[in-house]
Amino acid sequence: MLVGCAGPSLEDYQGRKPVLIPSDFFTGELSARGVVKDISGEVIRTFDADISASWNVEGVGTLDEEFRFDDGEVQTRVWTLMPSDEGYRATAGDVVEPGTMRWQGNAIHMNYVLRVAYGDGTLDVRMDDWMHLVTPDTVINQTTMTKWGIEVGEVVLVIRKK
């Protein structure tokens, strides 16, 4: 019974092509389009984003993101990807529990805690983030959001190299 509840693992994507290497795909200018869904699966927001990605000589990556939502809100997030034994340690200003970015085959997986605006305050939400390279210039990204182990929403987006 527990096997039915288990999610995918990176090993499930070993050998799948095209191969997704973060420092290859996330280089230069990228764009994204996506939706935010609530707990029922209803789309509650849409957005587009521009991403500027670069890597220094030590292998540290920077992803500078600007999100523009359909309600007029603009959010920025700057990710720093530091090489580690497990892949990359992923941090950003609103990430309160850094994640580890790992990859195999055509997939990347990250799991981290993001602080989001909620009402008059903030809420810390666990993000289970999967990215799949479907063509050399296109990634599909699906993120499940949970609070106290309960799914509270989902983000689905397509990222394209410009």
N, C-alpha and C positions, 0 to 999 in steps of 0.2 A: 504494500500500500504506500509506503514512503517513497518508493521509486517513482510512482506516478506524480508525486509532488515536487520531485527534484527538477531544477531548471537546467538549461544547457551549461556545458562547461567549455572552456576554450579548446580543450582537446577534441571536442566534436567538430571543430573547424580546421583542424590540422590537415594540410594538404589541399585545402580549397583554394581556388584561384578566382580572380586575380589576387595575388598576395598583397596584404595591407601592411605596410611599414609606416608607422606614424611620421617619421622624419622625411619620408618621401612624399606622402600625400599632403601632410600639413606643412606645406612650404609655399610661400607667396600669397597671393590674394585668392580668397574663397568666398562663396556666398552660400546662404542657407535660407530655406523656407520651411515653415512648420506650423504645427498646431499644438495647443495645450488642451488636454482633456481632463474633465473632473472625474470623480469616483465612479460615476455612472457610465462614463465613456463619451459623454457629450463634449463636443468641441466648445470651449469657453473663450479661447483667444487664438488668434493667428499671429504670425510674426514673420519678418524677414530679418536677415542679419548679414553683416559683412565681417569677415575674419581675415586678419593679417597675421601670417604665421612665419616665424623665422627660427633659426638655430644658430648658436654660437659655436666657436671652435671646440669648446669643452663638451658639446653635445646637449646643451641645455636648450630646450625649446620654449618659445613664447607664442601664445595664441591670444591675440588682442581682438576681442569680440565686441560688436555693437549690435544689440537687438532692438528692433523697432516693432512695437506691438500695435495691433489694429485699434486699440483704445487710446493711442497717442503716447503711451509710456515708452521711454527709451532706457535700456539697461546696458551697462558695459561690464565686461568681466575680462580680466587678463589672467590667463593661465600660465603658470611656470611649470615646465616638465623637466624634472631633474633626474638624470640617469640613476638607477638603483639596480641591485642584484635581481630584483623581480620584474624590472621594466623601467617605468618612469614613476617618480613620486609627483603627483599632480596637486598643485596648490593654486588658490586664487583668493582674493580679498574676502569674498562672501562664502568661502568653503571653510566650515568650522571643523571638519574632520577630513584631512587630506585623503586622497585616494591613491591607489596604485593603478597605473595604466599598464595592462598586459595585452599581448596579442599573439595570435597564431593564425596561419592560413589567411583567410579574408576577413577576420574578425578582431575587434578590439573590445576589451571589457574594462570598465572602471566602476568603482563603488565608492561613494563619498557622501558627506553630509553637507547640504547647502542651506544657508540661512536665507529665507524668503520673506518678503513683506506679507503680512496677514492682518487684516483689520487695521487697528491702530498700533500694532506691534510687529513682531517677527515670529517665525516658526522655523525650527530646524527640521529638515526633511531629508531622509535617506534617498539617494539617487542611485539606481542600478542601471548603468549606462552600457548599451551594446551598440557597436557600430559595425556595419558590414559593407565592404567594398564590392559594388556590383558591376562597375566598369572602372577603367583606370582613372576616370575623373569624377566619379560619383559614389558617395557614401550615404547609406540609409542608417539613421540613428534613432533608436527607440530607447526611451528611458522610463522606467517604472519608478514612481515616487511613493514612498511609504512613511508612515509615522507610527511608532510603537508596533511595527510589524504588520500594519494594516495598509493595504494599497489605498492611496488618496488621489492618485491621478497618474497621468502619463504625458510624455512629450514625444512627438514623432516629427522628425525633420529629415530633409534631404540636403546634403552638403555637396557643393560642386566647385571644382577648380575653375577659376575664371580664365 
